[in-house]
Structures are given as C-alpha cells and as structure tokens.
C-alpha cells in the first residue's frame, strides 16, 4: 500500500487541542479506510519561500486547517491558490 501525504496549511502549535485533534482525526479516518497517511504541517509564514511549492507539491492533497489568526494570511492564501491552480484535492475549515 502506498502512503498518502496530506499537507496541512496552518501554524501548528502542539498546545492547541484542535491541532492535536486534526492529527488524530486524519489518523482515525486513515485507519478506518485501511490507508497509510502521513501529515505535514505547512506553516503559513513559510509558504512564501522559494521551496514552498516543492513542499506543497510533494503532497497528495492539501487541507487548510484552523490557526486564527494565521501568522501569514498571504501564505495561507498562497497555499489555497496553489491547490486550486494545480488541481490538488483540497478542503478548508
């Protein structure tokens, strides 16, 4: 079985219970579907760097998670735009 990689566009904070719940929910869904899934948190303030599109492009799908406020709204929008323009599966909350 190949491993799916989901990029999470948000500013991860291990003390944020919603971020821990996001990882848990993805893991739970993957287990229920017998899928192997890896998540990669993509910090919004790093999505304007030259390697950002390579990092997003290495994912199979993108998810814009909660981080209110984002450290970089422009970075979050860049990630959303990348998903839309490149045809990546995308969901946002």
Secondary structure, DSSP 8 states (H G I E B T S, - for coil): --EEEEEEES---TT-HHHHHHHHHHHHHHHHTT-EEEEEEE-GGGTTSTTHHHHHHT-SEEEE---SS-S-HHHHHHHHHHHHHHT-EEEE-
